[in-house]
Amino acid sequence: MSGSKKYSVSLPEDLAETVRSQVGPGGFSAYVAEALEHRVAMDRLRETVAGFEADNGPLTREEVDAARAALRHDRSARADDAAA
C-alpha cells in the first residue's frame, strides 16, 4: 500500500466499539484498511466472474469447487512460506 491519508468516515458506534475493543486504538485504522482491501478484492472477483460467465455461461459446481481448492492451496503455501 502506498502512503496514508486521513479520512473521516461515519460508522455505527456499536460496530466501531466492537472493533476497537478487539484491536485496541492503535490497530483500528489497519483493521479498517484491511476490511476495505478485502471488499475491493471481492468486488473485483465478482466483476471477473461476471465477465467470464458472460462469455462462457455459468460456472459449474465443479469449477467453483476447483477454484476454492486452488485458493486454499495458495493460502496454505503462503502461510508455509511465512513460517519458514
C-alpha positions as CSV (number, residue, x, y, z in Angstrom):
1,M,0.0,0.0,0.0
2,S,1.3,3.5,-0.7
3,G,1.2,6.4,1.7
4,S,-1.6,7.1,4.0
5,K,-4.1,9.9,4.1
6,K,-6.5,10.7,6.9
7,Y,-10.3,10.4,6.1
8,S,-13.3,11.0,8.1
9,V,-16.0,8.3,8.0
10,S,-19.1,7.6,9.9
11,L,-19.6,4.2,11.4
12,P,-22.2,2.6,13.5
13,E,-21.0,3.2,17.1
14,D,-21.5,-0.3,18.3
15,L,-19.5,-1.7,15.3
16,A,-16.7,0.7,15.8
17,E,-16.5,0.0,19.5
18,T,-16.5,-3.8,18.9
19,V,-13.5,-3.4,16.5
20,R,-11.7,-1.0,18.9
21,S,-12.2,-3.5,21.8
22,Q,-10.7,-6.3,19.7
23,V,-7.7,-4.4,18.2
24,G,-7.1,-1.5,20.5
25,P,-6.9,2.1,19.5
26,G,-3.6,1.7,17.5
27,G,-5.0,-1.1,15.3
28,F,-8.2,0.5,14.3
29,S,-7.0,2.1,11.1
30,A,-5.2,-1.0,10.0
31,Y,-8.3,-3.1,10.6
32,V,-10.5,-0.8,8.6
33,A,-7.9,-0.7,5.8
34,E,-7.7,-4.5,5.7
35,A,-11.5,-4.7,5.5
36,L,-11.6,-2.2,2.7
37,E,-8.9,-4.1,0.8
38,H,-10.9,-7.3,1.2
39,R,-14.1,-5.6,-0.1
40,V,-12.3,-4.2,-3.2
41,A,-10.8,-7.7,-3.9
42,M,-14.3,-9.3,-3.6
43,D,-15.8,-6.6,-5.9
44,R,-13.0,-7.3,-8.5
45,L,-13.6,-11.0,-8.2
46,R,-17.3,-10.6,-8.8
47,E,-16.5,-8.5,-11.9
48,T,-14.1,-11.2,-13.2
49,V,-16.6,-14.0,-12.6
50,A,-19.4,-12.0,-14.2
51,G,-17.2,-11.3,-17.3
52,F,-16.2,-14.9,-17.5
53,E,-19.8,-16.1,-17.2
54,A,-21.0,-13.6,-19.8
55,D,-18.5,-15.1,-22.3
56,N,-18.8,-18.8,-21.2
57,G,-22.0,-19.4,-19.4
58,P,-22.4,-20.0,-15.7
59,L,-19.7,-21.7,-13.7
60,T,-20.4,-25.3,-12.8
61,R,-20.2,-26.5,-9.2
62,E,-17.1,-28.4,-10.1
63,E,-15.4,-25.3,-11.4
64,V,-16.3,-23.3,-8.3
65,D,-15.0,-26.2,-6.1
66,A,-11.8,-26.4,-8.0
67,A,-11.2,-22.6,-7.7
68,R,-11.9,-22.8,-3.9
69,A,-9.4,-25.6,-3.6
70,A,-6.8,-23.7,-5.6
71,L,-7.3,-20.6,-3.4
72,R,-7.0,-22.7,-0.2
73,H,-3.8,-24.3,-1.5
74,D,-2.4,-20.8,-2.4
75,R,-3.2,-19.5,1.1
76,S,-1.6,-22.6,2.7
77,A,1.5,-22.2,0.6
78,R,1.9,-18.6,1.6
79,A,1.4,-19.5,5.2
80,D,4.1,-22.2,4.9
81,D,6.5,-19.7,3.3
82,A,5.9,-17.2,6.0
83,A,6.5,-19.8,8.7
84,A,9.8,-20.8,7.2
